[in-house]
Amino acid sequence: MDGASPTQSFWNITLPQLKSVSTTVILLGCIWTFNIFVVIFFITGGGPGGKTEILVTYTYSGFTLGQYAIAATYGVLIFSLLLVFSSVYRRMARES
């Protein structure tokens, strides 16, 4: 700490201590962004010809139409994708 410039202090002391919080916030942000339902559904409702549908809106549509098997399949698919992404992200964050 003695003799370190403010830039060196930031890069070597402050930033490494923020790493655990930052990785968690980034991971949760990615998960929430992946599952963003409200914006797409309420603004476009699936859009013209279903062009703005994503997995989450397909899942909702399946439940509202009574297609529970398809909706549950989409739910498991979303869970699996997020689980793989989270595992890979946590492993990469731990290594760096």
N, C-alpha and C positions, 0 to 999 in steps of 0.2 A: 504494500500500500504506500509505503514511503517512496516518494519520488515518481509515482505513477501519474501520468497525465489524466485528465478527466475522461478522455477517450479510452485509454487503457483500463482505467478503473471500471468503466461501463462494460467493455467487452470481456474483461477477465474476472470481474466480481459480480456485478449486478445481473448481467444477462444469464450466466450459468445458474444463479439462484432462482431465476424466473422460469427455468426450463420445465420443471414439473407442472407448474400451473399453466403455462402456455400450451404444453402438449395436451392437457386435459381440455382446455378451452377450445383448441383447434379441433380436436376429435369430436366434441359435442356439437360444435358449430357445423361440422361436415354432416353429422348424423341428422341434425335438425334441418339442414338445407336439403338433404336427400329426401326427407319426408315432408317437405313443404306441400301442404294440401290446400290450405285455405286460399292462397293467392290464385292458383291455377283453377280451382273448382269454381270459386265465386266470381272471378272475372271472366273466364272463358267458358266454363261449364264443359270442358272437353274440346272446345273450339270447333272450328268448321271441319266437319268430317272426322273428328277425333284426333286432329293433328297435335293438340297440346296435351294429350293423355300421357300420364306417367304411371308407374306401377302403383302408387298410392291411390290415384284416382280410379284405376282399373279395379283395385280391391274394393273401394267404396261402391263403385257401380255394381260389382258382383254381389255385394251384400244387399244393396237396395233392390236389385232385380231378383233376389232369391237364389242366386247361383252360389251357394255357400261353398261348394267344393272348389270352384275356381277362385273365389275370394280367399279361401284359406290357403290355397296353393300360392297365390300371389303374396300373402302374408308371410308364409314360410320362405319364399324366395327373397323377399325384402330382408327378413331377419338373417338369412344366410349370407347375402351380399354384405350387409353391415357388419356381421360377425367376422367375415374374412377381411374386410377393409380395416376394421378395428384391430384385429390381430396383427396384420402386416404393419399398420401404422405404429402400434405400440412397440413392436419389435424393432422397427427402424428408428424410433425415437430413443429407445433404450441403448442402441448401438452408437448413436452419435453423441 
